[in-house]
């Protein structure tokens, strides 16, 4: 009886696969990216949802929702469903996943209402069992027939093309929006890992705090992010830049403009960068001696949006006395890794954390 039930389940699973595209998802605190097997990365959107406060009716998702942050009337809320790499609002996260899963199937399925894909999602390595289950449940609620979770540093290493199955050690640092993932990988597993809930969001907050204390000017998070991208750096680049920000004067309550220099922004970001560097050094210090030798030879690879902060690679190299390289297309490493795992069932079985069916 069990055999018949299992065979029937396998047949249904294969049948659903004919009408669905398997997808890899980087469910990030700041941005969500979706990889579709055979098509590559098809969605790159901010992790944001706008909805009615009372009815919870979804009004916008992605970029259109992000544009509403800080600008909504009282009856509407524009939120980010994830905080520090984990789901902070389950309903909003499920709605966002549902929207993107349906979007990648628009006009491509024979039966419009049947998309039931297999989904591989990258999550921070330091999350709890409850947080893992919340991600898997959100994916299943959004229509996934199977939801597999893999750790973000492993996904980033795979997406960066690193030889994770080799016996030599591979050291990866993935700086995202909510967490910085640091991992030493060997023989297809994470030998040593550290997940720090200090990353891009904390950089934005550091800029907001700096401008508030120095100029008495209150900035919004979107403006702080603009400043970070435009003139942010971890080390001197030899050329000073400036960026004009507009916000509310805390003393008068009136609009006010201030020109920030790249040196000021670097000063604001310095404590955050140093915390990430400390996490990297601590992980190296705890690593097995044989693998440390491999890291010294092969160096540290950095991925994620935070790795694109100007000069952060040189700061890490100076602090660790090791070569540091930034992965090609660093922002998409995790989602590309999830996509690669989709087509390699043996690797998926080896590295997956859990599955929700």
SULSUL-V753482 format. One record per residue. N is the residue number from 1. SS is DSSP state (2 for helix, 1 for strand, 0 for the rest). PSI is psi in whole degrees, -180 to 180 (999 if undefined). Layout:
n=N ss=SS psi=PSI
n=N ss=SS psi=PSI
This chain:
n=1 ss=0 psi=-44
n=2 ss=2 psi=-41
n=3 ss=2 psi=-41
n=4 ss=2 psi=-44
n=5 ss=2 psi=-42
n=6 ss=2 psi=-44
n=7 ss=2 psi=-42
n=8 ss=2 psi=-42
n=9 ss=2 psi=-41
n=10 ss=2 psi=-39
n=11 ss=2 psi=-43
n=12 ss=2 psi=-40
n=13 ss=2 psi=-45
n=14 ss=2 psi=-39
n=15 ss=2 psi=-44
n=16 ss=2 psi=-33
n=17 ss=2 psi=-26
n=18 ss=2 psi=-25
n=19 ss=0 psi=4
n=20 ss=0 psi=154
n=21 ss=0 psi=125
n=22 ss=0 psi=139
n=23 ss=1 psi=146
n=24 ss=1 psi=136
n=25 ss=1 psi=128
n=26 ss=1 psi=97
n=27 ss=1 psi=83
n=28 ss=0 psi=159
n=29 ss=0 psi=-41
n=30 ss=0 psi=-42
n=31 ss=1 psi=149
n=32 ss=1 psi=131
n=33 ss=1 psi=144
n=34 ss=1 psi=129
n=35 ss=1 psi=130
n=36 ss=1 psi=130
n=37 ss=0 psi=127
n=38 ss=0 psi=-10
n=39 ss=0 psi=-17
n=40 ss=1 psi=-158
n=41 ss=1 psi=119
n=42 ss=1 psi=-17
n=43 ss=1 psi=130
n=44 ss=1 psi=100
n=45 ss=1 psi=152
n=46 ss=1 psi=147
n=47 ss=0 psi=84
n=48 ss=0 psi=145
n=49 ss=1 psi=134
n=50 ss=1 psi=135
n=51 ss=1 psi=163
n=52 ss=1 psi=135
n=53 ss=0 psi=-43
n=54 ss=0 psi=-50
n=55 ss=0 psi=-16
n=56 ss=0 psi=18
n=57 ss=0 psi=130
n=58 ss=1 psi=127
n=59 ss=1 psi=-34
n=60 ss=1 psi=153
n=61 ss=1 psi=142
n=62 ss=0 psi=-139
n=63 ss=2 psi=-41
n=64 ss=2 psi=-33
n=65 ss=2 psi=-38
n=66 ss=2 psi=-36
n=67 ss=0 psi=-19
n=68 ss=0 psi=-14
n=69 ss=0 psi=125
n=70 ss=0 psi=3
n=71 ss=0 psi=8
n=72 ss=0 psi=150
n=73 ss=0 psi=175
n=74 ss=0 psi=-29
n=75 ss=0 psi=-6
n=76 ss=1 psi=141
n=77 ss=1 psi=134
n=78 ss=1 psi=114
n=79 ss=1 psi=164
n=80 ss=0 psi=117
n=81 ss=0 psi=-18
n=82 ss=1 psi=144
n=83 ss=1 psi=131
n=84 ss=0 psi=37
n=85 ss=0 psi=-2
n=86 ss=1 psi=162
n=87 ss=1 psi=122
n=88 ss=0 psi=-26
n=89 ss=0 psi=102
n=90 ss=2 psi=-47
n=91 ss=2 psi=-41
n=92 ss=2 psi=-40
n=93 ss=2 psi=-43
n=94 ss=2 psi=-40
n=95 ss=2 psi=-39
n=96 ss=2 psi=-45
n=97 ss=2 psi=-43
n=98 ss=2 psi=-43
n=99 ss=2 psi=-46
n=100 ss=2 psi=-36
n=101 ss=2 psi=-42
n=102 ss=2 psi=-36
n=103 ss=2 psi=-40
n=104 ss=2 psi=-15
n=105 ss=2 psi=-3
n=106 ss=0 psi=124
n=107 ss=0 psi=6
n=108 ss=0 psi=-8
n=109 ss=0 psi=147
n=110 ss=0 psi=-35
n=111 ss=0 psi=107
n=112 ss=0 psi=-33
n=113 ss=0 psi=9
n=114 ss=0 psi=1
n=115 ss=0 psi=114
n=116 ss=0 psi=73
n=117 ss=0 psi=161
n=118 ss=1 psi=137
n=119 ss=1 psi=132
n=120 ss=1 psi=124
n=121 ss=1 psi=133
n=122 ss=1 psi=130
n=123 ss=1 psi=157
n=124 ss=0 psi=148
n=125 ss=0 psi=-18
n=126 ss=0 psi=12
n=127 ss=0 psi=157
n=128 ss=0 psi=169
n=129 ss=2 psi=-38
n=130 ss=2 psi=-43
n=131 ss=2 psi=-38
n=132 ss=2 psi=-46
n=133 ss=2 psi=-36
n=134 ss=2 psi=-40
n=135 ss=2 psi=-47
n=136 ss=2 psi=-43
n=137 ss=2 psi=-39
n=138 ss=2 psi=-40
n=139 ss=2 psi=-43
n=140 ss=2 psi=-40
n=141 ss=2 psi=-29
n=142 ss=0 psi=-1
n=143 ss=0 psi=-1
n=144 ss=0 psi=137
n=145 ss=0 psi=-25
n=146 ss=1 psi=137
n=147 ss=1 psi=116
n=148 ss=1 psi=136
n=149 ss=1 psi=135
n=150 ss=1 psi=153
n=151 ss=1 psi=138
n=152 ss=2 psi=-44
n=153 ss=2 psi=-35
n=154 ss=2 psi=-45
n=155 ss=2 psi=-42
n=156 ss=2 psi=-41
n=157 ss=2 psi=-42
n=158 ss=2 psi=-44
n=159 ss=2 psi=-29
n=160 ss=0 psi=-2
n=161 ss=0 psi=24
n=162 ss=0 psi=149
n=163 ss=0 psi=76
n=164 ss=0 psi=-21
n=165 ss=0 psi=-11
n=166 ss=0 psi=156
n=167 ss=0 psi=-13
n=168 ss=0 psi=148
n=169 ss=0 psi=141
n=170 ss=1 psi=129
n=171 ss=1 psi=121
n=172 ss=1 psi=139
n=173 ss=1 psi=117
n=174 ss=1 psi=108
n=175 ss=1 psi=108
n=176 ss=0 psi=-150
n=177 ss=0 psi=-39
n=178 ss=0 psi=-29
n=179 ss=0 psi=155
n=180 ss=1 psi=120
n=181 ss=1 psi=124
n=182 ss=1 psi=127
n=183 ss=1 psi=144
n=184 ss=1 psi=119
n=185 ss=1 psi=138
n=186 ss=1 psi=142
n=187 ss=0 psi=40
n=188 ss=0 psi=15
n=189 ss=1 psi=162
n=190 ss=1 psi=112
n=191 ss=1 psi=-41
n=192 ss=1 psi=131
n=193 ss=1 psi=155
n=194 ss=1 psi=129
n=195 ss=1 psi=115
n=196 ss=1 psi=127
n=197 ss=0 psi=52
n=198 ss=0 psi=117
n=199 ss=0 psi=-140
n=200 ss=2 psi=-41
n=201 ss=2 psi=-41
n=202 ss=2 psi=-29
n=203 ss=2 psi=-43
n=204 ss=2 psi=-45
n=205 ss=2 psi=-36
n=206 ss=2 psi=-39
n=207 ss=2 psi=-43
n=208 ss=2 psi=-46
n=209 ss=2 psi=-42
n=210 ss=2 psi=-48
n=211 ss=2 psi=-36
n=212 ss=2 psi=-44
n=213 ss=2 psi=-39
n=214 ss=2 psi=-38
n=215 ss=2 psi=-3
n=216 ss=0 psi=32
n=217 ss=1 psi=130
n=218 ss=1 psi=119
n=219 ss=0 psi=156
n=220 ss=0 psi=163
n=221 ss=2 psi=-41
n=222 ss=2 psi=-38
n=223 ss=2 psi=-43
n=224 ss=2 psi=-39
n=225 ss=2 psi=-40
n=226 ss=2 psi=-45
n=227 ss=2 psi=-46
n=228 ss=2 psi=-45
n=229 ss=2 psi=-39
n=230 ss=2 psi=-48
n=231 ss=2 psi=8
n=232 ss=0 psi=146
n=233 ss=1 psi=158
n=234 ss=0 psi=-19
n=235 ss=0 psi=159
n=236 ss=0 psi=133
n=237 ss=0 psi=0
n=238 ss=0 psi=-7
n=239 ss=0 psi=123
n=240 ss=0 psi=137
n=241 ss=0 psi=164
n=242 ss=1 psi=159
n=243 ss=1 psi=128
n=244 ss=1 psi=124
n=245 ss=1 psi=149
n=246 ss=1 psi=135
n=247 ss=1 psi=-160
n=248 ss=1 psi=128
n=249 ss=1 psi=123
n=250 ss=0 psi=-25
n=251 ss=0 psi=-49
n=252 ss=0 psi=-22
n=253 ss=0 psi=4
n=254 ss=0 psi=162
n=255 ss=1 psi=147
n=256 ss=1 psi=145
n=257 ss=1 psi=143
n=258 ss=1 psi=139
n=259 ss=1 psi=115
n=260 ss=1 psi=142
n=261 ss=1 psi=160
n=262 ss=2 psi=-30
n=263 ss=2 psi=-40
n=264 ss=2 psi=-43
n=265 ss=2 psi=-39
n=266 ss=2 psi=-40
n=267 ss=2 psi=-40
n=268 ss=2 psi=-37
n=269 ss=2 psi=-17
n=270 ss=2 psi=-46
n=271 ss=2 psi=-36
n=272 ss=2 psi=-46
n=273 ss=2 psi=-41
n=274 ss=2 psi=-35
n=275 ss=2 psi=-39
n=276 ss=2 psi=-43
n=277 ss=2 psi=-42
n=278 ss=2 psi=-41
n=279 ss=2 psi=-40
n=280 ss=2 psi=-47
n=281 ss=2 psi=-41
n=282 ss=2 psi=-39
n=283 ss=2 psi=-42
n=284 ss=2 psi=-42
n=285 ss=2 psi=-27
n=286 ss=0 psi=-4
n=287 ss=0 psi=148
n=288 ss=0 psi=140
n=289 ss=2 psi=-42
n=290 ss=2 psi=-38
n=291 ss=2 psi=-30
n=292 ss=2 psi=-39
n=293 ss=2 psi=-38
n=294 ss=2 psi=-42
n=295 ss=2 psi=-42
n=296 ss=2 psi=-34
n=297 ss=2 psi=-45
n=298 ss=2 psi=-25
n=299 ss=0 psi=-177
n=300 ss=1 psi=136
n=301 ss=1 psi=132
n=302 ss=1 psi=141
n=303 ss=1 psi=176
n=304 ss=0 psi=162
n=305 ss=2 psi=-34
n=306 ss=2 psi=-23
n=307 ss=2 psi=-13
n=308 ss=2 psi=-1
n=309 ss=0 psi=123
n=310 ss=1 psi=127
n=311 ss=0 psi=-4
n=312 ss=2 psi=-30
n=313 ss=2 psi=-40
n=314 ss=2 psi=-34
n=315 ss=2 psi=-44
n=316 ss=2 psi=-41
n=317 ss=2 psi=-42
n=318 ss=2 psi=-39
n=319 ss=2 psi=-32
n=320 ss=2 psi=-13
n=321 ss=0 psi=38
n=322 ss=0 psi=152
n=323 ss=0 psi=142
n=324 ss=1 psi=131
n=325 ss=1 psi=151
n=326 ss=1 psi=129
n=327 ss=0 psi=150
n=328 ss=0 psi=136
n=329 ss=0 psi=57
n=330 ss=2 psi=-33
n=331 ss=2 psi=-31
n=332 ss=2 psi=6
n=333 ss=2 psi=-46
n=334 ss=2 psi=-48
n=335 ss=2 psi=-34
n=336 ss=2 psi=-37
n=337 ss=2 psi=-42
n=338 ss=2 psi=-39
n=339 ss=2 psi=-40
n=340 ss=2 psi=-42
n=341 ss=2 psi=-32
n=342 ss=2 psi=-37
n=343 ss=0 psi=9
n=344 ss=0 psi=84
n=345 ss=2 psi=-31
n=346 ss=2 psi=-45
n=347 ss=2 psi=-40
n=348 ss=2 psi=-45
n=349 ss=2 psi=-33
n=350 ss=2 psi=-38
n=351 ss=2 psi=-9
n=352 ss=0 psi=149
n=353 ss=0 psi=-51
n=354 ss=1 psi=170
n=355 ss=1 psi=140
n=356 ss=1 psi=126
n=357 ss=0 psi=999
